[in-house]
């Protein structure tokens, strides 16, 4: 493999690890913002409008590209799957269920992606790849369930179902639009996708968003919203797109398993949890599973 390609692949893995860390903190922080009074509809709208503005501004400093009409149509549907349905349904689901349940459900995406990639991209579902996915899922579930010690905190069937559909939607995006994503600069792709998402979502959320913005929330609540918009969306989607240009959908989805590790680590740092041998074992399982999947045979890098 050429040295330049190796550098791109290493960068892609680092980018996906970074996005997994950011998403790992988003569920508890987003839940805290909603419990403080930020409505789920408003938070979902801000997750689309804020990054759209950021990506348009960032694109001013990047190469200006002309997107064909056909590709703009493709980006519209990519925006529906990866932003409108994925973000909107996850935020609504999170408002109804617990952060623990929401995090557990994110572990289904690598399994869904593995199946879709085998069906539509003809990526071989090798025993090695299946083993890696199962190892990662097992480690993630051990970590999450070991942290599920908050009395009275439970989810709901509707909330869990919405979170599950959001994972299916993003898995479809990773599988279907890999070719389109490879043709344009990251900022070009994201500015159009988040713009389309805003256009689709704003008519349904404008009144609620206006009411939320007019409220006098404490500074820490707006900081939580800022984290969700900037780190949980703008930077994390940017990093995912870097990974998507060089890696297979199944490999990308495996980095979802970084989220429970980050959640466990955060709970230890703030004194709400401990890091014993069980969590260490679970973390080893997750990283081993990711490594096994990255080493499995495939038609593309």
Secondary structure, DSSP 4 states (H G I P E B T S, - for coil): --HHHHHHHHHHHHHHHHHHHHHHHHHHHHHHHHHTT--HHHHHHHHHHHHHHHHHHHHTTS---PPPHHHHHHHHHHHIIIIIIHHHHHHHHHHHS-HHHHHHHHTTHHHHHHHHHHHHS-----HHHHHHHHHHHHHHHHHHHHH---TT----HHHHHHHHHHHHHHHHHHHHSHHHHTTS-HHHHHHHHHHHHHHHHHHHHHHHHHHHHTS---HHHHHHHHHHHIIIIIIHHHHHHHHHTTS-HHHHHHGGGHHHHHHHHHHHHTTS----HHHHHHHHHHHHHHHHHHTS--S--
